[in-house]
Amino acid sequence: MKIIVCDDYLLIVHALIRDIKRIEPQAECEGFCDAAEALEYIRTNPIDIALLDIDMPEINGLTLGKEILDLYPRANIIFVTGHPEYALEAHELYASSFLVKPVTFDALKNAFEHLRNPVAELDKETVAEFYTGKSNLGQNIRNLRIKHGLSVPQLAQKLNVTAQTVYRWENGERTPDIVKFVMLADLLGVDMHELLS
């Protein structure tokens, strides 16, 4: 599970990461005090959950949340803010949770237990199917791409690969690596098992 925390106060970033590690000990967490740096990071690093302050200079948390969901539609956005008046806008963005500062550990734990898009972990059986070709991965990629109205070049651009690579995946000539596989599932709005089934 990959998580980012973005708040313009470093102490809050550290406190949230400390509590997240108690809730999800295996999670990989990155903290940012600058939303532009967070955005640069997520463009090349897929994430599952983002904890975002809203009132930040230059790029506010709502804008950052929209950017994240454009890149990773199944990412969970948890807003952590001192401004309850943003609750409606956060709801319209389909946020998983809206927490008002100061955030208690119990409130944060509850937010993680009720994510809009539960974070699926790859298990051994899924990995075995992936590498032995016992799945309809290529056909599933094609069907889901079409369902989402994406062309091959558009999907390739979102994954930072060539269109030829996507064609090869869809034709069963190649198999995406695990990182691209996880990114595909996120972009196409399914979990890993559905993509393989």
Secondary structure, 3 states (H helix, E strand, C coil): CEEEEECCCHHHHHHHHHHHHHHCCCCEEEEECCHHHHHHHHCCCCCCEEEECCCCCCCCHHHHHHHHHHHCCCCEEEEEECCHHHHHHHHHCCCCEEEECCCCHHHHHHHHHCCCCCCCCCCHHHHHHHHHCCCCHHHHHHHHHHHCCCCHHHHHHHHCCCHHHHHHHHCCCCCCCHHHHHHHHHHCCCCHHHHHC
